[in-house]
């Protein structure tokens, strides 16, 4: 019996976790680094996009003088393709951004084009292929590794599991002996190059640990909501995302309410919230979806719930905003904003931005540690013959 437990001694288990940590990092490290760097970019991708394309995002005047019906009419005249979403002006994009879906290859990422409209005068500031715009390309690289047609999104979810495994195995392997905590999470001076990289690896890993755990867990949930929802449901009710339909619509030809009336009703329904995005009715869901966020929320927090409105009567078909959702549903809705840090405002975004560079530091320091240790092991040992001189 003792020999059985001896095989699973703490030292042996620790070596097992260290082995798994090392080889997960070496085999998958490049992809994890790529996900970290692109994730850091995505924290401020709309700000970067606006800075790179100022002509598309600078209105002539701060006053908004055109309503949503006029926005839809102007966008449809500029691009007759179906409208997928209408992004309301905010601090980062202070113009109307209308997204159109163009036909593209089957089973590929949506072929989105955008029309930017000045809210002060209705002028079209520009149009572009949004799917292949530089800033959104990096967003897609993070979200699908640009392999959407070949299961890239699912592959990114698997990378989330890898990051989670690296974080937990690294934590177990690092766990210091009593009284050595601060020594194990700081970089010391006057040490050997190998010791420096060991300190760098441990310090970067420890201080980024909580954020990396949050990023990996929410990343998994974003890609595999059906897998995470039952787990969340053990603590609080978590229901699938709805796509409500008006099951008995009025007779064909019945006029729908104009878009600005839909927006007015939505705002009156949730007067304390700001409208961020409106999705017109589609074949899948023949109701308007209007997304909201708190007035004081960070601009990167694009939505904290939505309502669906009947396009003919304006009646609320479904309310899935924060005050009506369970804690489990709120978490499932909030995952993306925890993932990019915007749940905690600018401070949270800066945390995620910084943590995105941690995989690079860990990969480089871990690789150097591995290489130096292998070099030391493979170096031949000089054996002195008996009676030979050492001088």
DAQUIMO-V106703 format. One line per field, one symbol per residue. burial: # if it has 16 or more other ideal C-beta (glycine too) atoms within 10 Angstrom, else .. Layout:
burial=???
This chain:
burial=................#..###.##..##.################..##..#..##.#......###.###.##..##.#.########..#########.......#.##########...##.#..##.#.##.########......##..##.############..##..........#..........###########.##.##.###########...##..#.....#......##.........##.#.###.##..##..#########...#########...################.#.##..###..#..################....##.###.############.##......................
